[in-house]
Amino acid sequence: MSRMIEMKGKQFGRLTVIRQNGQDPKNADLLWECRCSCGKIVTVDGARLRGGYVRSCGCLRRELAHERYSQNEGFTKNMGNPANLRNSDGIMVSSLKESPRNTFGVVGVSYDKTTNRWLARLMYGGHYVLLKSFDNKAEAIDARKEAEKLYWHRTTTKTAKQVVG
């Protein structure tokens, strides 16, 4: 059994440790209650504090993000304009653009490892109009394309055969 590292009163970035506050049920690390320099109280895993992964209650991240986007001219000129989130057809740009995290080649189609099934999704008007699982990728792609035609009244550039084949 390892010894407890006393951290009361120690400073980690903007956080000052107040007291020990239980154990993390997942990894049995000690949790520490800390006061951030902004005044907020947070409970943090001791290993994450000592490793420098947590340096504030979240206020530091918000400040750095604010600083970055306030210096980005392209971002600030479009700020507060919800029209920039949709294309000329009124479709959410996020539904059209393939994320770098997408490893399957089709927007709105993914693989669920827990069920070993392919998922097809399409959101329209703030609600899912397609949220269904399939046995294979081609069926999921076809369902996504059909839903796009039905709700967007258009076809996309990639067909199911181009992606699967």
N, C-alpha and C positions, 0 to 999 in steps of 0.2 A: 504494500500500500504506500502510495507516495505522500509526501508531506505537503501540507497546505502552505502556499506562498502568501505571506501576509502582504496585503496591498492597500490597506486602509491608509488614507491620506496621500497616496501617491498620485502623481499627475501623469496623464496619458493624453497628449494633445490638448484638447479643450476640456477633457473629462478629469474630474477629481473623484477618487474612490471614497465613498462614504462608509460602506459596510458590506460584509458578505451577505448574500441574499439567496441562499439555496444552491441547488445543483441542477445542471442541465440534464433532463431525463434521457436525452439521446446519447450523450457521450460522457456523462458523469463529471464534466468540468464544473468548477465552482462558478457561480454567477455573482457579480458584484454590482451593487447599486452605486451609481455615479451621478454627480451633479455636473452638468455642462456649464461652460462659462456664460451661456445665454440664460441659465437659470432652470432649464428643464432637467428632470430626474429621469434617468434611464437605467435599465438593468442589462449588463453586458457579460458575456462569457470571458473569463479571465485570460484564456489563451489568446483570444482575439484582441484583447486589450494589450497584453504583453507583446504580441506579434506586430502591433501597429496597424491592424486591419480596421480597428474602430478608433476614431480620434475625436468624435463629437456625437451629439444626439441626432445628427442629420443636418444640422444648421450649416456646417462647413460645406457639405456637398451642395446645398441649396445656394449658398453664397458664391461658390466657384462656378456653378452652372449659370447663375444670374450674370456674373462677370463675363463669362464666355459668350452667352447669347446677346448681351447688351452691346458687345463690341463687334458682333457679326451683322454687317449692314444688310445682307440678304434676308436674315432672320427678322431683324427689327422692322424692315419696311413692310413685311407681310404679317406682322404680329397683330392679333385681334381681328383678322379678316377670315372668317370661316369659309369663305368662297374658295380659298386656296387649298382646302382639303378635298375638293371635288373637281373632277374634270368638267369639260364643257357639256357633257351629257348628264351631269349631276351625280356621277358615280364616284364613290370614295376612292381616292388615289391609292390608298393602302390595299384596296381589293384588286387593283390592277397590277401593281408593281411587285415583282418577286423579291422577297427579302433575301439577304445573303445567307440567312439561316436555312432557307428552303433548299433541301437536298433532293427533292423529288421532281423538280422541274415544272410543276404546275401550281399556280397560285390557288389556294383553297383546297389542296389535296395533300394529305399527310398519312403517315402510317402509325398506327397505335400498337406499340409493342406489347402492351398488357393484354389486348384482346386478339392480337395478330390479324387485325382487319385494317382496311384502307378507309379513310374518312374523307368525305367531301362536304365542304361548307360554303355557304354564300350568305352574306348579310345584305339586306336591302331594307331601306327605311328604318334602320335601327334595330331590326329583328332578323333572326336567322330564318331564311326561307328554304334553306337546304342545310340539313345537319343529319347526315346519314352515313352508316358504315357499309362497306362492301367487302366481298371475298377477294377481289383482285383490283389492281391499280387501274386497269383499263375501264372497269365499270365505274369507279369513282371519278375518273377524268370525264367520262361521258356524261355522268350525272351533273357534274360541275358545269360543263359546256352547255348542256340543255337548260340548266337553271339560268345561266348567263343570257342565253337567247330569249328565254321567257321573260325575265325581269329587266334585262338591259336592252332588249330588242336589237342586239348586234352580235356579231361573232368575234372571237378573239383571233389573234394572229397564229397561235400554235394550235394545231388540232391534236386530238388524242393519238392518232397514228404517228405524228411527228415526234411526240414525246415518248411513247411506249416503244416504238419501232426503232 
